[in-house]
C-alpha cells in the first residue's frame, strides 16, 4: 500500500511540475523524438510529434509534401500547427528540425511553453540518421561535412529560440531527461524569484 502511495504521489508531483508546453527543438538526429517519449513517461504529459501530425493532416509523407508543394508550403504548415498548439497545455512537442528558421515560430512556442534545444556533434548526427530516407533536406547530401554546414547555418536561430540547451552526445535518454527537468525547474524558480517584489 505504502509503495502505491509513494508511486502515486510521485506521479501527481511529476504531472504538476510544468503547467506549460515543452517544445523540443534541434537539428535532425539530436534525439527529439526519443527524448519526447521518455519525458512523456516521466512527466505524464501529452506528447505530439509535429511532423507526424502534419503527415496525418496532409495524408502524405514529408518528402512528398516537399516534392509536391515545396519547402515554403511545409514551413507554413509548421507555423499553423504551432499556432494550434497554443490552445494546449502540458504537452511535449517534438518539433521538426527546421522549425526555428521562421522567427515567428519561436514566438508561437514561447507564448505558452518553454523551448529546449537538443544538440549533438555532426558526427553523432550522421551516425544516427545515415540509414534514414525520411530526411528530405539531406537527400543526396548524407555526409558529415554537409550536416555540419547546415547546422552552422541554423545555429544562431536555434540558440536564439532556446530557453534551455542540453548536449545529447554520449548520454542516454534517462540522463538527458533528468537534465532537461532540472534545468527547467531551475529556470522556473529563477523567474519566480525575479517576479517577486
N, CA and C of each residue as an Amber inpcrd file, in Angstrom:
protein
   591
   0.8400000  -1.2140000   0.0000000   0.0000000   0.0000000   0.0000000
   0.8740000   1.2640000   0.0000000   1.8870000   1.2560000   0.8940000
   2.7560000   2.4160000   1.0010000   3.4860000   2.7110000  -0.3040000
   3.9230000   1.6210000  -0.9600000   4.6240000   1.7670000  -2.2360000
   3.7180000   2.4390000  -3.2700000   2.4530000   2.0140000  -3.2420000
   1.4640000   2.5480000  -4.1740000   1.2880000   4.0480000  -3.9460000
   1.2020000   4.4430000  -2.6660000   1.0290000   5.8620000  -2.3300000
   2.2480000   6.6550000  -2.8060000   3.4350000   6.1170000  -2.5320000
   4.6700000   6.7900000  -2.9560000   4.6850000   6.9880000  -4.4700000
   4.3780000   5.8960000  -5.1870000   4.4250000   5.9370000  -6.6450000
   3.4010000   6.9430000  -7.1650000   2.2200000   6.9140000  -6.5340000
   1.1510000   7.8000000  -6.9680000   1.4600000   9.2560000  -6.6760000
   2.0410000   9.5200000  -5.5090000   2.3260000  10.9190000  -5.1800000
   3.4400000  11.4490000  -6.0760000   4.3920000  10.5680000  -6.4330000
   5.4410000  10.9870000  -7.3680000   4.8280000  11.3340000  -8.7180000
   3.8410000  10.5190000  -9.1170000   3.1850000  10.7410000 -10.4080000
   2.4420000  12.0710000 -10.4180000   1.7390000  12.3470000  -9.3150000
   0.9720000  13.5870000  -9.2190000   1.9280000  14.7760000  -9.2140000
   3.0490000  14.6390000  -8.4870000   4.0540000  15.7090000  -8.4610000
   4.6120000  15.9480000  -9.8590000   4.9620000  14.8630000 -10.5400000
   5.5490000  14.9790000 -11.8820000   4.5730000  15.6750000 -12.8150000
   3.3030000  15.2650000 -12.7260000   2.2910000  15.8130000 -13.6300000
   2.1020000  17.3090000 -13.3960000   2.2810000  17.7400000 -12.1540000
   2.0580000  19.1450000 -11.8410000   3.3020000  20.0010000 -11.9590000
   4.4010000  19.3900000 -12.3550000   5.6940000  20.0810000 -12.3710000
   5.6990000  21.2580000 -13.3430000   5.1970000  21.0230000 -14.5470000
   5.2120000  22.0700000 -15.5810000   3.7980000  22.2670000 -16.1030000
   3.2730000  23.4890000 -15.9770000   1.8940000  23.7250000 -16.4350000
   1.8840000  24.3230000 -17.8340000   3.0210000  24.2250000 -18.5140000
   3.1240000  24.7680000 -19.8730000   3.5660000  23.6530000 -20.8250000
   3.6460000  23.9780000 -22.1030000   4.1420000  23.0090000 -23.0890000
   5.6700000  23.0290000 -23.0980000   6.2550000  21.8930000 -23.4470000
   7.7100000  21.8130000 -23.6090000   7.9870000  21.5080000 -25.0730000
   8.6700000  22.4300000 -25.7450000   8.9930000  22.2540000 -27.1580000
  10.4420000  21.7960000 -27.2850000  10.6390000  20.6510000 -27.9060000
  11.9910000  20.1650000 -28.1540000  12.3990000  20.5640000 -29.5640000
  13.4650000  21.3560000 -29.6650000  13.9590000  21.7600000 -30.9750000
  15.3920000  21.2690000 -31.1330000  15.8860000  21.3260000 -32.3480000
  17.2520000  20.9100000 -32.5970000  17.3420000  20.2970000 -33.9730000
  18.5480000  20.1130000 -34.4220000  18.7840000  19.5410000 -35.7340000
  18.2600000  18.1100000 -35.7630000  17.9650000  17.6010000 -36.9680000
  17.5230000  16.1990000 -37.0560000  18.5860000  15.2960000 -36.4260000
  18.1350000  14.2400000 -35.7830000  19.0870000  13.2930000 -35.2100000
  19.6480000  13.6740000 -33.8490000  19.1540000  14.7780000 -33.2640000
  19.6530000  15.1260000 -31.9250000  18.8910000  14.3700000 -30.8370000
  17.8370000  13.6450000 -31.2340000  17.1280000  12.7960000 -30.2680000
  15.7810000  13.3330000 -29.8100000  15.2020000  14.2670000 -30.5720000
  13.9460000  14.8980000 -30.1230000  12.8230000  13.8880000 -29.8840000
  12.6110000  12.9670000 -30.8310000  11.5100000  12.0000000 -30.6940000
  11.7420000  11.0480000 -29.5170000  12.9710000  10.5530000 -29.4100000
  13.3170000   9.6330000 -28.3160000  13.1100000  10.3130000 -26.9660000
  13.6030000  11.5370000 -26.8440000  13.5230000  12.2610000 -25.5780000
  12.0740000  12.6480000 -25.2800000  11.3110000  12.9880000 -26.3160000
   9.8990000  13.3430000 -26.1090000   9.1440000  12.1730000 -25.4850000
   9.3810000  10.9520000 -25.9780000   8.6180000   9.8240000 -25.4120000
   9.1090000   9.4770000 -24.0120000  10.3990000   9.6520000 -23.7630000
  10.9340000   9.4260000 -22.4090000  10.3740000  10.4540000 -21.4280000
  10.3260000  11.7160000 -21.8490000   9.7620000  12.7750000 -20.9960000
   8.2720000  12.5380000 -20.7470000   7.5870000  12.0700000 -21.7800000
   6.1540000  11.7910000 -21.6450000   5.9210000  10.7750000 -20.5170000
   6.7390000   9.7330000 -20.4940000   6.6030000   8.7030000 -19.4630000
   6.9330000   9.2670000 -18.0840000   7.9840000  10.0760000 -18.0120000
   8.4270000  10.6180000 -16.7170000   7.4530000  11.6590000 -16.1620000
   6.9360000  12.5100000 -17.0230000   6.1390000  13.6580000 -16.5700000
   4.6350000  13.4490000 -16.7070000   4.2500000  12.3260000 -17.3350000
   2.8190000  12.0400000 -17.5570000   2.1180000  13.1860000 -18.2910000
   2.8000000  13.7500000 -19.2710000   2.2050000  14.8110000 -20.0790000
   1.8210000  14.2200000 -21.4410000   1.0340000  14.9530000 -22.2130000
   0.7230000  14.5080000 -23.5680000   1.9590000  14.7140000 -24.4370000
   1.9860000  14.0260000 -25.5800000   3.1280000  14.1880000 -26.4830000
   2.6380000  14.3090000 -27.9210000   3.2600000  15.2100000 -28.6610000
   2.9170000  15.3750000 -30.0780000   4.2050000  15.3980000 -30.8930000
   4.2140000  14.6090000 -31.9650000   5.3050000  14.6710000 -32.9460000
   4.7980000  15.5960000 -34.0430000   5.3930000  16.7520000 -34.1540000
   4.8910000  17.7430000 -35.1030000   4.8530000  17.2220000 -36.5410000
   5.9370000  16.5810000 -36.9660000   5.9760000  16.0550000 -38.3370000
   4.8720000  15.0190000 -38.5590000   4.6690000  14.1430000 -37.5680000
   3.6200000  13.1090000 -37.6980000   2.2460000  13.7370000 -37.8160000
   2.0270000  14.7890000 -37.0260000   0.7390000  15.4870000 -37.0460000
   0.4890000  16.0710000 -38.4370000   1.5290000  16.6760000 -39.0230000
   1.4170000  17.2710000 -40.3650000   1.1610000  16.1720000 -41.4070000
   1.8720000  15.0510000 -41.2890000   1.7120000  13.9200000 -42.2140000
   0.2690000  13.4090000 -42.1630000  -0.2640000  13.2600000 -40.9430000
  -1.6510000  12.7880000 -40.7820000  -2.6310000  13.7460000 -41.4360000
  -2.4700000  15.0350000 -41.1410000  -3.4090000  16.0400000 -41.6690000
  -3.3550000  16.1330000 -43.1820000  -2.1360000  16.0340000 -43.7560000
  -1.9650000  16.2030000 -45.1940000  -2.2110000  14.8980000 -45.9610000
  -2.1120000  13.7840000 -45.2510000  -2.2750000  12.4830000 -45.9020000
  -1.1340000  12.1610000 -46.8590000   0.0370000  12.7530000 -46.5900000
   1.2150000  12.4370000 -47.3960000   2.4770000  12.5930000 -46.5540000
   3.5610000  11.9410000 -46.9810000   4.8050000  11.9970000 -46.2070000
   5.4580000  13.3720000 -46.3590000   6.3940000  13.6730000 -45.4440000
   7.1190000  14.9470000 -45.5090000   7.8280000  15.0760000 -46.8680000
   8.4780000  13.9970000 -47.2950000   9.1810000  14.0250000 -48.5930000
   8.2150000  14.3640000 -49.7220000   7.0120000  13.7750000 -49.6770000
   6.0070000  14.0460000 -50.7240000   5.5440000  15.5120000 -50.6740000
   5.3600000  16.0360000 -49.4540000   4.9490000  17.4430000 -49.3210000
   6.0250000  18.3490000 -49.9280000   7.3050000  18.0640000 -49.6060000
   8.4260000  18.8450000 -50.1590000   8.4300000  18.7720000 -51.6830000
   8.2960000  17.5350000 -52.2060000   8.3560000  17.3420000 -53.6570000
   7.2090000  18.0420000 -54.3740000   6.0030000  17.9150000 -53.7820000
   4.8340000  18.4250000 -54.4840000   4.5980000  19.9190000 -54.2790000
   4.8140000  20.3950000 -53.0520000   4.4520000  21.7880000 -52.7460000
   5.6400000  22.6830000 -52.3860000   6.7890000  22.0700000 -52.1010000
   7.9760000  22.8680000 -51.7680000   8.1320000  23.1460000 -50.2820000
   9.2960000  23.6760000 -49.9400000   9.6330000  23.8840000 -48.5220000
   8.7980000  24.9830000 -47.8740000   8.5120000  26.0590000 -48.6130000
   7.7580000  27.1800000 -48.0210000   6.3880000  26.7070000 -47.5540000
   5.7380000  25.8960000 -48.3800000   4.4250000  25.3460000 -48.0290000
   4.5290000  24.5290000 -46.7380000   5.5680000  23.7030000 -46.6550000
   5.7640000  22.8750000 -45.4630000   6.0010000  23.7510000 -44.2300000
   6.7960000  24.8090000 -44.3840000   7.0640000  25.7150000 -43.2460000
   5.7770000  26.4130000 -42.8030000   4.8790000  26.7060000 -43.7490000
   3.5720000  27.2810000 -43.3860000   2.7630000  26.3000000 -42.5420000
   2.8210000  25.0270000 -42.9280000   2.1060000  24.0000000 -42.1590000
   2.6470000  23.9450000 -40.7300000   3.9770000  24.0490000 -40.6000000
   4.5860000  24.0360000 -39.2580000   4.0890000  25.2170000 -38.4220000
   4.0980000  26.4050000 -39.0110000   3.6560000  27.6050000 -38.2800000
   2.2090000  27.4640000 -37.8230000   1.3510000  26.9870000 -38.7340000
  -0.0700000  26.8130000 -38.3900000  -0.2460000  25.8030000 -37.2650000
   0.5630000  24.7520000 -37.2890000   0.4850000  23.7300000 -36.2350000
   0.8710000  24.3440000 -34.8880000   1.9180000  25.1620000 -34.8660000
   2.3500000  25.8000000 -33.6130000   1.2750000  26.7320000 -33.0710000
   0.5870000  27.4340000 -33.9610000  -0.4870000  28.3330000 -33.5310000
  -1.6100000  27.5110000 -32.8810000  -1.9550000  26.3830000 -33.5000000
  -2.9850000  25.4970000 -32.9270000  -2.5630000  24.9660000 -31.5600000
  -1.2770000  24.6830000 -31.4070000  -0.7820000  24.0940000 -30.1520000
  -0.8440000  25.0740000 -28.9850000  -1.0230000  26.3590000 -29.2700000
  -1.1450000  27.3380000 -28.1770000  -2.3900000  27.0780000 -27.3300000
  -3.3460000  26.3420000 -27.8860000  -4.5670000  26.0370000 -27.1350000
  -4.3250000  24.9250000 -26.1190000  -3.2050000  24.2330000 -26.2560000
  -2.9250000  23.0930000 -25.3860000  -2.0570000  23.4870000 -24.2140000
  -2.0730000  22.6130000 -23.2000000  -1.2100000  22.7960000 -22.0400000
  -0.5980000  21.4630000 -21.6850000   0.5500000  21.5070000 -21.0320000
   1.2090000  20.2890000 -20.5580000   1.3760000  19.2540000 -21.6710000
   1.8830000  19.7250000 -22.7820000   2.1400000  18.8400000 -23.9170000
   3.6140000  18.9460000 -24.2980000   4.2300000  17.8070000 -24.5400000
   5.6120000  17.7830000 -25.0190000   5.5450000  17.7190000 -26.5380000
   6.1700000  18.6830000 -27.1860000   6.1060000  18.7520000 -28.6380000
   7.5020000  18.5390000 -29.2230000   7.6290000  17.4800000 -30.0000000
   8.8810000  17.2350000 -30.7160000   8.7550000  17.9270000 -32.0630000
   9.5560000  18.9920000 -32.2620000   9.4280000  19.8230000 -33.4640000
  10.3170000  19.3260000 -34.5900000   9.9390000  19.6510000 -35.8020000
  10.7810000  19.3490000 -36.9540000  12.0740000  20.1600000 -36.8630000
  13.1380000  19.6460000 -37.4850000  14.4610000  20.2660000 -37.3780000
  14.5420000  21.7090000 -37.8430000  13.7230000  22.0960000 -38.8350000
  13.8330000  23.4360000 -39.4070000  12.8350000  24.4400000 -38.8710000
  12.1120000  24.0700000 -37.8090000  11.0180000  24.9080000 -37.3120000
  11.4920000  26.2990000 -36.8770000  12.7370000  26.4120000 -36.4320000
  13.2280000  27.7120000 -35.9400000  13.6310000  28.6660000 -37.0630000
  13.5980000  28.1850000 -38.3080000  14.0290000  29.0470000 -39.4120000
  13.0820000  30.2360000 -39.6040000  11.9150000  30.1560000 -39.0100000
  10.9950000  31.2980000 -39.0230000  10.9490000  31.9030000 -37.6380000
  11.2290000  33.1830000 -37.5590000  11.2730000  33.8410000 -36.2560000
   9.9320000  33.7700000 -35.5300000   8.8390000  33.9100000 -36.2880000
   7.5010000  33.8470000 -35.6860000   7.3170000  32.5670000 -34.8950000
   7.9010000  31.4820000 -35.3880000   7.6930000  30.1890000 -34.7390000
   8.2080000  30.1830000 -33.3000000   9.3210000  30.8630000 -33.0670000
   9.8520000  30.9630000 -31.6990000   8.8290000  31.6560000 -30.8100000
   8.2360000  32.7230000 -31.3380000   7.2130000  33.4510000 -30.5670000
   6.0120000  32.5660000 -30.2820000   5.5790000  31.7980000 -31.2940000
   4.4400000  30.8960000 -31.0920000   4.7370000  29.9090000 -29.9590000
   5.9700000  29.3900000 -29.9340000   6.3300000  28.3950000 -28.9180000
   6.4110000  29.0180000 -27.5260000   6.9640000  30.2230000 -27.4560000
   7.1810000  30.8560000 -26.1490000   5.8900000  31.3910000 -25.5290000
   4.8210000  31.4990000 -26.3290000   3.5710000  32.0340000 -25.7870000
   3.0410000  31.1730000 -24.6450000   3.1770000  29.8700000 -24.7680000
   2.7070000  29.0310000 -23.6580000   3.6180000  27.8300000 -23.4470000
   4.9140000  28.0720000 -23.6270000   5.8200000  26.9540000 -23.4430000
   7.2500000  27.3740000 -23.2080000   8.0560000  26.3610000 -22.9400000
   9.4980000  26.5470000 -22.8270000  10.1350000  25.7940000 -23.9890000
  11.2200000  26.3480000 -24.5090000  11.8780000  25.7450000 -25.6600000
  13.2040000  25.1190000 -25.2110000  13.3170000  23.8140000 -25.4370000
  14.5200000  23.0780000 -25.0610000  15.2720000  22.6970000 -26.3300000
  16.5130000  23.1770000 -26.4440000  17.3410000  22.8630000 -27.6020000
  18.2170000  21.6550000 -27.2930000  18.0910000  20.6230000 -28.1230000
  18.9660000  19.4540000 -28.0070000  20.0680000  19.5900000 -29.0570000
  21.3150000  19.3770000 -28.6430000  22.4190000  19.4920000 -29.6020000
  23.2430000  18.2030000 -29.6170000  23.9730000  18.0200000 -30.7060000
  24.8970000  16.8840000 -30.8340000  25.9340000  17.2640000 -31.8870000
  27.0600000  16.5900000 -31.8640000  28.1090000  16.8460000 -32.8520000
  27.6450000  16.3250000 -34.2170000  28.1270000  16.9260000 -35.3180000
  27.7520000  16.4620000 -36.6660000  28.0200000  14.9630000 -36.8620000
  29.1140000  14.4740000 -36.2860000  29.4560000  13.0410000 -36.4260000
  28.4080000  12.1640000 -35.7600000  27.9400000  12.6070000 -34.5740000
  26.9050000  11.8590000 -33.8390000  25.6230000  11.8310000 -34.6640000
  25.2630000  12.9830000 -35.2170000  24.0420000  13.0970000 -36.0120000
  24.1210000  12.1970000 -37.2400000  25.2660000  12.2310000 -37.9150000
  25.4430000  11.3830000 -39.0950000  25.2040000   9.9170000 -38.7400000
  25.7950000   9.4640000 -37.6370000  25.6200000   8.0660000 -37.2070000
  24.1490000   7.7480000 -36.9600000  23.4130000   8.7230000 -36.4150000
  22.0090000   8.4870000 -36.0630000  21.0760000   8.5190000 -37.2740000
  21.4200000   9.3030000 -38.3000000  20.4630000   9.4760000 -39.4170000
  20.8890000   8.8170000 -40.7270000  22.0970000   8.2450000 -40.7850000
  22.6360000   7.7900000 -42.0810000  21.7790000   6.7440000 -42.7860000
  20.9760000   5.9800000 -42.0330000  20.1520000   4.9470000 -42.6770000
  18.7040000   5.3740000 -42.8920000  18.4270000   6.6620000 -42.6920000
  17.0450000   7.1360000 -42.8320000  16.8140000   7.7200000 -44.2230000
  15.6450000   7.4310000 -44.7920000  15.3270000   8.0550000 -46.0870000
  14.1870000   9.0610000 -45.9230000  13.8610000   9.3960000 -44.6650000
  12.7780000  10.3540000 -44.4060000  13.3350000  11.7300000 -44.0390000
  14.4730000  12.0920000 -44.5860000  15.1050000  13.3820000 -44.2820000
  15.3030000  14.1430000 -45.5890000  14.2350000  14.7550000 -46.1340000
  14.3300000  15.3650000 -47.4630000  15.4550000  16.3900000 -47.6020000
  15.7690000  17.0820000 -46.5170000  16.8130000  18.1100000 -46.5770000
  18.1790000  17.4790000 -46.8430000  18.3600000  16.2170000 -46.4040000
  19.6630000  15.5630000 -46.5540000  19.7740000  14.7030000 -47.8090000
  18.6970000  14.6010000 -48.5660000  18.7630000  13.7510000 -49.7630000
  19.9770000  14.1140000 -50.6120000  20.7400000  13.0990000 -50.9690000
  21.9660000  13.2520000 -51.7620000  23.0850000  14.0140000 -51.0350000
  22.8890000  14.3210000 -49.7630000  23.9320000  15.0340000 -49.0070000
  24.1810000  14.3510000 -47.6780000  24.1200000  13.0290000 -47.6470000
  24.2310000  12.3200000 -46.3800000  25.7090000  12.1950000 -45.9950000
  26.2850000  13.3070000 -45.5240000  27.6810000  13.2570000 -45.0720000
  27.9190000  14.2820000 -43.9610000  28.9770000  14.0730000 -43.2040000
  29.2590000  14.8970000 -42.0260000  29.4870000  16.3630000 -42.4070000
  30.1940000  16.6080000 -43.5010000  30.5050000  17.9880000 -43.9040000
  29.2270000  18.7790000 -44.2000000  28.3080000  18.1550000 -44.9280000
  27.0550000  18.8470000 -45.2660000  26.2190000  19.0880000 -44.0090000
  26.1170000  18.0650000 -43.1660000  25.3630000  18.1840000 -41.9120000
  25.9600000  19.3340000 -41.0860000  27.2800000  19.3640000 -41.0160000
  27.9780000  20.3870000 -40.2400000  27.6750000  21.7930000 -40.7670000
  27.7020000  21.9670000 -42.0950000  27.4620000  23.3090000 -42.6530000
  26.0010000  23.7350000 -42.4610000  25.0790000  22.7940000 -42.5770000
  23.6540000  23.1050000 -42.3770000  23.3950000  23.4600000 -40.9070000
  24.0350000  22.7250000 -39.9990000  23.8870000  23.0200000 -38.5700000
  24.4020000  24.4170000 -38.2540000  25.5210000  24.7620000 -38.8640000
  26.1300000  26.0770000 -38.6260000  25.1920000  27.1840000 -39.1090000
  24.5220000  26.9420000 -40.2580000  23.5730000  27.9190000 -40.8010000
  22.4200000  28.1600000 -39.8320000  22.0150000  27.1150000 -39.1270000
  20.8350000  27.2130000 -38.2700000  21.1680000  27.5410000 -36.8140000
  22.4650000  27.4480000 -36.4760000  22.8550000  27.5270000 -35.0650000
  22.3340000  28.7700000 -34.3600000  22.5030000  29.9270000 -34.9990000
  22.0890000  31.1840000 -34.3810000  20.5930000  31.1770000 -34.0610000
  19.8050000  30.6690000 -35.0160000  18.3460000  30.6190000 -34.8150000
  17.9800000  29.6870000 -33.6560000  18.6330000  28.5270000 -33.6380000
  18.3730000  27.5800000 -32.5480000  18.6670000  28.2260000 -31.1960000
  19.8450000  28.8330000 -31.1020000  20.2670000  29.3980000 -29.8140000
  19.3720000  30.5580000 -29.3930000  18.9180000  31.3470000 -30.3620000
  18.0390000  32.4830000 -30.0500000  16.6840000  31.9970000 -29.5220000
  16.2240000  30.8710000 -30.0280000  14.8990000  30.3590000 -29.6370000
  14.9190000  29.6330000 -28.2900000  16.0830000  29.1020000 -27.9120000
  16.1490000  28.1860000 -26.7620000  16.0610000  28.8840000 -25.4130000
  15.2730000  28.2880000 -24.5070000  15.2830000  28.6990000 -23.0950000
  16.3650000  27.9070000 -22.3620000  16.5610000  26.6700000 -22.8020000
  17.4960000  25.7450000 -22.1710000  18.1790000  24.9480000 -23.2780000
  19.4780000  24.6890000 -23.1510000  20.2040000  23.8720000 -24.1370000
  20.8000000  22.6580000 -23.4450000  20.6020000  21.4820000 -24.0440000
  21.1450000  20.2410000 -23.4780000  21.9120000  19.4880000 -24.5670000
  23.1630000  19.1470000 -24.2590000  24.0040000  18.3870000 -25.1980000
  23.6590000  16.9040000 -25.0510000  23.4240000  16.2130000 -26.1690000
  22.9790000  14.8110000 -26.0870000  24.0800000  13.7910000 -26.3620000
  25.2510000  14.2550000 -26.8320000  26.3360000  13.3040000 -27.1300000
  26.7050000  12.4860000 -25.8930000  26.8520000  11.1850000 -26.0780000
  27.3680000  10.3240000 -25.0260000  26.4970000  10.2060000 -23.7870000
  25.2120000  10.5850000 -23.8920000  24.3110000  10.4500000 -22.7440000
  23.1430000   9.5630000 -23.1570000  22.5810000   8.8200000 -22.1950000
  21.3860000   8.0360000 -22.5230000  20.1340000   8.8960000 -22.3060000
  19.0040000   8.3750000 -22.7680000  17.7540000   9.1530000 -22.7320000
  17.3870000   9.5750000 -21.3080000  17.5860000   8.6760000 -20.3420000
  17.2270000   8.9930000 -18.9480000  18.0670000  10.1620000 -18.4270000
  19.3620000  10.1560000 -18.7420000  20.2410000  11.2470000 -18.2860000
  19.8380000  12.5740000 -18.9220000  19.5100000  12.5240000 -20.2040000
  19.1140000  13.7430000 -20.9160000  17.8260000  14.3080000 -20.3130000
  16.8700000  13.4260000 -20.0280000  15.5940000  13.8720000 -19.4420000
  15.7940000  14.4870000 -18.0630000  16.6180000  13.8400000 -17.2350000
  16.8970000  14.3850000 -15.9000000  17.4610000  15.7990000 -16.0240000
  18.3680000  15.9580000 -16.9790000  18.9990000  17.2740000 -17.1670000
  17.9670000  18.3080000 -17.6090000  17.0970000  17.9180000 -18.5490000
  16.0510000  18.8450000 -19.0230000  15.1580000  19.2670000 -17.8640000
  14.7050000  18.2830000 -17.0810000  13.7780000  18.5670000 -15.9810000
  14.4360000  19.4990000 -14.9620000  15.6840000  19.1930000 -14.5870000
  16.3190000  20.0350000 -13.5650000  16.6050000  21.4360000 -14.0940000
  16.9680000  21.5390000 -15.3800000  17.2320000  22.8740000 -15.9510000
  15.9360000  23.6920000 -16.0330000  14.8250000  23.0400000 -16.3690000
  13.5420000  23.7550000 -16.4540000  13.0770000  24.2010000 -15.0650000
  13.2510000  23.3330000 -14.0680000  12.8660000  23.6950000 -12.6970000
  13.6930000  24.9110000 -12.2480000  14.9920000  24.8750000 -12.5340000
  15.8760000  25.9870000 -12.1560000  15.4280000  27.2810000 -12.8380000
  15.0740000  27.1770000 -14.1090000  14.6220000  28.3450000 -14.8690000
  13.3200000  28.8990000 -14.2860000  12.3760000  28.0060000 -13.9690000
  11.0950000  28.4340000 -13.3880000  11.3210000  29.1230000 -12.0400000
  12.2040000  28.5440000 -11.2150000  12.4890000  29.1310000  -9.8990000
  13.1160000  30.5170000 -10.0380000  14.0120000  30.6210000 -10.9920000
  14.6870000  31.8900000 -11.2670000  13.6630000  32.9580000 -11.6600000
  12.7110000  32.5790000 -12.5180000  11.7050000  33.5310000 -12.9800000
  10.7410000  33.9020000 -11.8580000  10.4200000  32.9220000 -11.0010000
   9.5320000  33.1900000  -9.8700000  10.1890000  34.2250000  -8.9550000
  11.4900000  34.0000000  -8.6980000  12.2230000  34.9450000  -7.8300000
  12.2760000  36.3270000  -8.4640000  12.5090000  36.3700000  -9.7670000
  12.6060000  37.6520000 -10.4790000  11.3000000  38.4380000 -10.4230000
  10.1820000  37.6830000 -10.3650000   8.8630000  38.3440000 -10.3660000
   8.3800000  38.7240000  -8.9740000   9.1390000  38.3320000  -7.9500000
   8.7150000  38.6750000  -6.5840000   9.1510000  40.1030000  -6.2650000
   8.2760000  40.8620000  -5.5820000   8.6200000  42.2540000  -5.2860000
   9.7740000  42.3610000  -4.2870000
